[in-house]
Amino acid sequence: MSEEFDAVVDEVRARVSPTDDERAQLQRVADAVIADAEAAVADLPVDAEVIQVGSTARGTWTAGDRDVDVFVCFPPSLDREALEEYGLTVGHEVLPEGREEYAEHPYVVGEREGYAVDLVPCYAVTDATEIQSAVDRTPFHTRYLQERLDDDSAGEVRVAKQFLKGIGVYGSDLRTRGFSGYLTELLVLEYSGFQAFVEAVADWHPPVRLDPEDHGTETFDDPLVVIDPTDPERNVAAVLSAANVATLQHYARDLLAEPRASLFTEREPDPFSPADIEAAVSQRNTTPVALRFAAPDIVDDQLWPQLRKSLDGLCSELDRRGFEVLRSAAFVEDSGIERKSRNIDGVPAGGDGELPAQRDAVLLLEFAVAERPAIERHEGPPVHVREHASGFFEKYDDNPEVAGPFIDGDRYVVERPRTVTTAVEFLSSDAVFDVGLGPRIESALENGYEVLVGTELAALATGFGGDLADYFDPKP
């Protein structure tokens, strides 16, 4: 590999590696949290082990990170209700000003000396295949990686994480659908370093299957499959989208062709102003239509799947009606609250956590064809299919609103009035609620939504200027 590549990687490694003082300070806080949790467990009528997990336990966290993950591991015989009760008791005892969030069950998050602390209950199962809760895998992940990572490989992981952050594909939350920390660590170990990792990625032909422990039993229909070495029934990369795999491949090739440190710094485009939006819309000569509404009060890992489902439902129905959707996107306004997008080794957060402040959401559909003729062609069955053909003919015969029935080829055909002739008319009507919307999105739209057409999208500059900059000036 070129000297330029090595120099860039060395520069990034130095930048993202915590100093000795950082490591000592974080570990001091982690040890204090563990000691307080152990004291709280001592007051419970059940034994439990308190352990540090996640990237700080594995030494793969990057400079500036201030996250501490601590698990309280209860006996598998404990019922779920007691696990949740005791877990929250310990959490609130250790973090008295903390708040409750939810992965598969509630846990407590809070702050200790400027560090964000997650205190999570789990079951101390003896094998990851016997988990009772998704978070039960995390201690196995920590132990597996602690046994295989040394200072050098941990440094390679930090470089890989920073690269994934820089190109916008790091994080297994359901908005990003990118690479989790655990997945990144496994990939760096699989390829024995960052350089070999990006070289391999550049030549991937999805679907790609990796099986670190040669379990070789399960199959998955995903673009990247990494069999969990601690649980052969799980694909660590299950959340990862095909688009993010392709994005990584693009930038891996880019980095190899032209090594530069800028690829390790996340790009934040300048938000579009109203004038920028008007100019972009006018230049494209398409018909963009935005539905703006109050986002439902659910956490992002519940919100984003419902937004995507709703967008897919609208696009499918409008395509079926002959309106050609060029591109579509969903946006959610930044609440203005600094909030970690947290999950534990790829387990999405969700449920009853702290909800963001009220914010707007947008479903944007851009049409290459937004208007159709007043009539549409409707084909019936072949004439020789007597019963169905006769029924079709009788339904439309003598109907003054249609042309036909007539025969085209071997079928009856009519030309009938369209229900709606423009995409805007459809999106402004109750027909929106007949498509496959996410249930909470449907409820939010029922409470009212605004339809913005063409240059009216300029009104979205406040709140969505960055999203629209990305939309109208897209990059891989």
Backbone hydrogen bonds, N-H to C=O, Kabsch-Sander energy under -0.5 kcal/mol:
donor,donor_aa,acceptor,acceptor_aa,energy
6,D,2,S,-2.0
7,A,3,E,-2.5
8,V,4,E,-2.3
9,V,5,F,-2.6
10,D,6,D,-2.5
11,E,7,A,-2.2
12,V,8,V,-2.6
13,R,9,V,-3.0
14,A,10,D,-2.2
15,R,11,E,-1.7
16,V,12,V,-2.4
17,S,13,R,-1.2
23,R,19,T,-2.5
24,A,20,D,-2.5
25,Q,21,D,-2.6
26,L,22,E,-2.7
27,Q,23,R,-2.6
28,R,24,A,-2.1
29,V,25,Q,-1.9
30,A,26,L,-2.8
31,D,27,Q,-2.9
32,A,28,R,-1.8
33,V,29,V,-2.4
34,I,30,A,-2.5
35,A,31,D,-2.5
36,D,32,A,-2.3
37,A,33,V,-2.4
38,E,34,I,-2.7
39,A,35,A,-1.9
40,A,36,D,-2.0
41,V,37,A,-2.5
42,A,38,E,-1.7
43,D,39,A,-0.5
43,D,40,A,-0.9
44,L,41,V,-2.1
49,E,73,C,-2.0
51,I,49,E,-0.5
51,I,71,F,-2.5
53,V,69,D,-2.4
57,A,53,V,-0.5
57,A,54,G,-0.5
58,R,54,G,-1.4
59,G,55,S,-1.0
60,T,55,S,-2.2
61,W,55,S,-0.8
63,A,16,V,-2.7
65,D,62,T,-2.3
68,V,116,A,-3.0
69,D,53,V,-0.6
70,V,68,V,-0.5
70,V,118,D,-2.8
71,F,51,I,-2.9
72,V,120,V,-2.7
73,C,49,E,-3.6
73,C,71,F,-0.6
74,F,72,V,-0.8
74,F,122,C,-3.0
78,L,75,P,-1.7
83,L,79,D,-2.4
84,E,80,R,-2.5
85,E,81,E,-2.3
86,Y,82,A,-3.2
87,G,83,L,-2.6
88,L,84,E,-2.4
89,T,85,E,-2.0
90,V,86,Y,-2.5
91,G,87,G,-2.5
92,H,88,L,-2.8
93,E,89,T,-1.7
94,V,90,V,-2.4
95,L,91,G,-2.8
98,G,95,L,-2.6
99,R,109,V,-2.6
101,E,107,Y,-2.8
103,A,105,H,-1.7
107,Y,101,E,-2.2
108,V,119,L,-1.8
109,V,99,R,-2.8
110,G,117,V,-2.5
112,R,115,Y,-2.3
115,Y,112,R,-1.8
116,A,66,R,-3.3
117,V,110,G,-2.9
117,V,115,Y,-0.6
118,D,68,V,-2.5
119,L,108,V,-3.0
120,V,70,V,-2.5
120,V,118,D,-0.6
122,C,72,V,-2.4
124,A,74,F,-3.3
125,V,123,Y,-1.8
130,E,127,D,-2.2
131,I,128,A,-1.1
136,D,133,S,-2.2
137,R,134,A,-1.4
138,T,135,V,-1.2
140,F,137,R,-0.9
141,H,137,R,-2.0
142,T,138,T,-2.5
143,R,139,P,-2.4
144,Y,140,F,-2.7
145,L,141,H,-2.3
146,Q,142,T,-2.5
147,E,143,R,-1.6
148,R,145,L,-1.1
149,L,145,L,-2.5
154,A,150,D,-2.6
155,G,151,D,-1.8
156,E,152,D,-1.8
157,V,153,S,-2.1
158,R,154,A,-2.2
159,V,155,G,-1.8
160,A,156,E,-2.2
161,K,157,V,-2.9
162,Q,158,R,-2.3
163,F,159,V,-2.1
164,L,160,A,-2.5
165,K,161,K,-2.5
166,G,162,Q,-2.6
167,I,163,F,-1.9
168,G,165,K,-1.2
169,V,164,L,-2.6
170,Y,164,L,-0.6
171,G,179,F,-2.6
177,R,173,D,-3.2
178,G,171,G,-2.8
179,F,169,V,-2.8
184,T,180,S,-2.3
185,E,181,G,-2.4
186,L,182,Y,-2.3
187,L,183,L,-2.3
188,V,184,T,-2.3
189,L,185,E,-2.1
190,E,186,L,-2.7
191,Y,187,L,-2.1
192,S,188,V,-0.6
192,S,189,L,-0.7
193,G,188,V,-2.3
197,F,193,G,-1.5
198,V,194,F,-2.5
199,E,195,Q,-2.2
200,A,196,A,-2.2
201,V,197,F,-2.7
202,A,198,V,-2.0
203,D,199,E,-0.6
203,D,200,A,-1.3
204,W,201,V,-1.6
208,V,223,P,-2.5
210,L,225,V,-3.2
214,D,211,D,-2.2
222,D,220,F,-0.9
225,V,208,V,-3.3
226,V,224,L,-0.5
227,I,210,L,-2.5
228,D,231,D,-0.5
228,D,234,R,-2.7
231,D,228,D,-1.2
234,R,231,D,-1.9
236,V,226,V,-2.8
236,V,234,R,-0.7
238,A,235,N,-1.7
240,L,237,A,-0.8
241,S,177,R,-2.2
245,V,241,S,-1.7
246,A,242,A,-2.4
247,T,243,A,-2.3
248,L,244,N,-2.2
249,Q,245,V,-2.2
250,H,246,A,-2.5
251,Y,247,T,-2.3
252,A,248,L,-2.4
253,R,249,Q,-2.1
254,D,250,H,-2.0
255,L,251,Y,-2.8
256,L,252,A,-2.1
257,A,253,R,-2.3
258,E,254,D,-2.6
263,L,260,R,-1.2
264,F,261,A,-2.1
265,T,262,S,-1.5
267,R,166,G,-0.8
272,F,465,G,-2.2
277,I,273,S,-2.4
278,E,274,P,-2.6
279,A,275,A,-2.4
280,A,276,D,-2.4
281,V,277,I,-2.7
282,S,278,E,-2.4
283,Q,279,A,-2.3
284,R,280,A,-1.7
285,N,281,V,-1.3
286,T,281,V,-0.6
287,T,367,F,-2.1
289,V,365,L,-3.0
290,A,452,L,-2.9
291,L,363,L,-2.6
292,R,290,A,-0.6
292,R,450,E,-2.6
293,F,361,A,-2.2
295,A,293,F,-0.5
295,A,359,R,-2.3
298,I,296,P,-2.3
302,Q,299,V,-2.0
303,L,299,V,-2.3
304,W,300,D,-2.7
306,Q,302,Q,-1.0
307,L,303,L,-2.2
308,R,304,W,-2.5
309,K,305,P,-2.2
310,S,306,Q,-2.2
311,L,307,L,-2.6
312,D,308,R,-2.6
313,G,309,K,-2.2
314,L,310,S,-2.3
315,C,311,L,-2.6
316,S,312,D,-2.5
317,E,313,G,-2.0
318,L,314,L,-2.5
319,D,315,C,-2.6
320,R,316,S,-2.2
321,R,317,E,-1.5
322,G,319,D,-1.7
323,F,318,L,-2.5
324,E,322,G,-0.6
324,E,369,V,-0.6
325,V,323,F,-0.7
326,L,324,E,-0.7
326,L,366,E,-2.6
327,R,366,E,-1.3
329,A,364,L,-2.2
331,F,362,V,-2.4
333,E,360,D,-3.0
334,D,463,G,-0.5
338,E,336,G,-0.6
342,R,340,K,-1.2
344,I,347,V,-1.1
345,D,343,N,-0.7
347,V,344,I,-1.4
349,A,342,R,-0.5
350,G,102,Y,-3.4
361,A,293,F,-2.9
362,V,331,F,-2.5
363,L,291,L,-2.0
364,L,329,A,-3.1
364,L,362,V,-0.6
365,L,289,V,-2.7
366,E,327,R,-2.8
367,F,287,T,-2.1
367,F,365,L,-0.5
368,A,324,E,-2.5
369,V,324,E,-1.3
372,R,421,T,-3.1
376,E,416,R,-2.8
378,H,414,V,-2.9
380,G,412,Y,-3.3
383,V,410,D,-3.2
385,V,382,P,-1.7
386,R,384,H,-1.8
389,A,385,V,-3.0
390,S,386,R,-2.7
391,G,387,E,-1.9
392,F,388,H,-2.2
393,F,389,A,-2.5
394,E,390,S,-2.7
395,K,391,G,-1.8
396,Y,392,F,-1.5
397,D,393,F,-2.0
399,N,396,Y,-1.9
402,V,399,N,-1.6
403,A,415,E,-2.4
404,G,402,V,-0.6
406,F,413,V,-2.4
408,D,406,F,-0.5
408,D,411,R,-2.4
410,D,408,D,-0.5
411,R,408,D,-1.6
412,Y,381,P,-1.4
413,V,406,F,-2.8
414,V,378,H,-2.2
415,E,403,A,-2.1
416,R,376,E,-2.2
416,R,414,V,-0.6
418,R,374,A,-2.9
423,A,370,A,-2.5
426,F,422,T,-1.8
427,L,423,A,-2.7
428,S,424,V,-1.3
429,S,426,F,-1.7
432,V,429,S,-1.5
433,F,430,D,-1.6
434,D,431,A,-1.9
435,V,432,V,-1.2
437,L,435,V,-2.0
438,G,306,Q,-0.7
442,E,438,G,-2.9
443,S,439,P,-1.9
444,A,440,R,-1.9
445,L,441,I,-2.6
446,E,442,E,-2.1
447,N,443,S,-1.0
448,G,445,L,-1.8
450,E,292,R,-2.9
452,L,290,A,-2.7
452,L,450,E,-0.6
454,G,288,P,-2.6
456,E,453,V,-2.1
457,L,454,G,-2.0
458,A,455,T,-2.0
459,A,456,E,-2.0
460,L,457,L,-2.5
461,A,458,A,-1.8
463,G,461,A,-0.8
464,F,460,L,-1.7
465,G,461,A,-1.3
468,L,464,F,-2.5
469,A,465,G,-1.7
470,D,466,G,-2.1
471,Y,467,D,-2.1
472,F,468,L,-2.8
473,D,469,A,-1.5
